[in-house]
Structure formats: structure tokens, C-alpha cells
């Protein structure tokens, strides 16, 4: 699966962004999808994931209540709506597809939250 993330940018603390991840391939709907983020010098960390059907979502404690993951299987796209953004949310955000492991990754989109 080829993934293309977009929607990052510069936003003030308290603002919102919606990240999108467009996937190629007709089997997109078979895979759980997730969002991860990484800052320089730190390991990539889990942010959110949604099951293949979209019926089950999972969130890191750090974003729970502020972020919502969703997927549009008809559009082969997964979204991450981020609200009440904080400076500590600043990172490169990656989408990934789960095929037994988080095996397929997009190129990342930068999110910068200013205080």
C-alpha cells in the first residue's frame, strides 16, 4: 500500500488541523490504519489507529479527547482531526497501514504548534 500524508502546517496553540492520508490500492479497506508522530531525537510514537471496518478506534493517552481518527473507505483515505493543539504536539506525523505489522508508511507531514 502506498500512502500519501498531507494537511500539516503551522497553527497556534488551541487551534485545529485535519491530516489526511490517501492510500493506493483496492485492498485499503482490509487494513487497520494508524497515525504516528516523531520529533528529532525521539522514537516514533503511536497517536491513533482505526480498525479495517472503522468500528474500533484507539488513541494514545496524550491525544485522547483531542483527536479523532476516521476513514473513508470509498475514498481510500484516513483522517486525523486534531483539536486543542498544544506545542508538544509539534512533530512529523506519519500514517501507516497494518498488515500483520505496521508495514507500510507514508512520507510524513510536519505539524508545528506555536505557543
C-alpha positions in Angstrom: 0.0 0.0 0.0 1.3 3.4 -0.9 0.4 6.2 1.4 0.5 10.0 1.0 0.0 12.1 4.0 -1.0 15.8 3.9 -2.6 18.6 5.9 0.2 19.5 8.2 1.1 23.1 8.9 1.8 25.9 11.4 -1.0 26.6 13.9 -1.3 28.4 17.1 -1.9 26.6 20.4 -5.5 25.8 20.8 -6.1 25.6 17.1 -7.0 22.6 14.9 -5.7 20.7 11.9 -7.0 17.8 9.9 -4.5 15.4 8.5 -5.3 13.2 5.5 -3.7 10.1 4.3 -4.5 8.9 0.8 -3.8 5.2 0.1 -3.4 3.5 -3.2 -4.8 0.0 -3.9 -8.2 -1.6 -3.8 -7.3 -3.5 -0.6 -7.2 -0.4 1.6 -10.4 -1.4 3.4 -8.8 -4.6 4.5 -6.2 -2.9 6.7 -6.2 -1.2 10.0 -4.7 2.3 9.7 -2.8 4.4 12.1 -1.1 7.7 12.8 2.2 8.1 14.4 4.5 11.1 15.1 8.1 11.7 15.6 10.2 14.6 16.9 14.0 14.9 16.4 16.0 12.6 18.7 12.9 10.6 19.8 11.4 7.4 18.8 8.3 7.4 16.6 5.2 7.2 18.9 1.7 5.9 18.3 -1.0 8.5 18.1 -4.2 6.8 16.9 -5.4 3.8 15.0 -8.7 2.6 13.5 -9.7 -0.9 12.6 -10.3 -2.0 9.0 -14.0 -1.5 9.4 -13.6 1.8 11.2 -15.7 0.4 14.1 -12.9 0.5 16.6 -10.5 3.3 17.3 -7.6 3.6 19.6 -5.7 6.6 20.9 -2.6 7.5 22.9 -3.4 9.0 26.2 -1.6 12.2 25.2 -4.2 12.9 22.4 -7.3 11.2 23.8 -10.3 13.6 23.8 -8.5 16.0 21.4 -8.0 13.8 18.3 -10.4 11.8 16.2 -9.3 9.2 13.6 -11.7 8.3 10.8 -11.6 6.6 7.5 -13.4 6.9 4.2 -13.1 3.6 2.6 -14.8 4.8 -0.5 -12.1 7.4 -0.9 -9.2 5.2 0.3 -8.4 7.9 2.9 -7.8 8.0 6.6 -8.1 11.3 8.6 -6.8 12.6 11.9 -8.7 15.6 13.2 -6.7 17.3 15.8 -8.2 19.9 18.1 -6.9 21.9 21.1 -3.4 21.6 19.8 -0.5 22.0 22.1 3.1 22.9 21.4 4.1 19.4 22.5 2.0 18.1 19.5 4.7 19.5 17.2 6.1 16.6 15.2 6.2 15.0 11.9 3.1 12.9 11.5 3.1 9.6 9.6 0.3 7.4 8.5 0.7 3.7 8.3 -1.1 0.5 7.3 -1.2 -2.6 9.4 -0.7 -5.9 7.6 0.4 -8.1 10.4 2.7 -5.3 11.5 2.9 -1.6 10.8 4.5 -2.3 7.4 3.6 0.5 5.1 4.4 4.1 5.8 3.7 7.5 4.2 6.3 10.2 3.9 5.2 12.3 6.8 3.7 15.7 7.2 5.0 18.4 9.6 2.8 19.8 12.3 4.1 22.8 14.2 2.1 24.3 17.1 3.3 27.7 18.3 2.7 28.9 21.8 
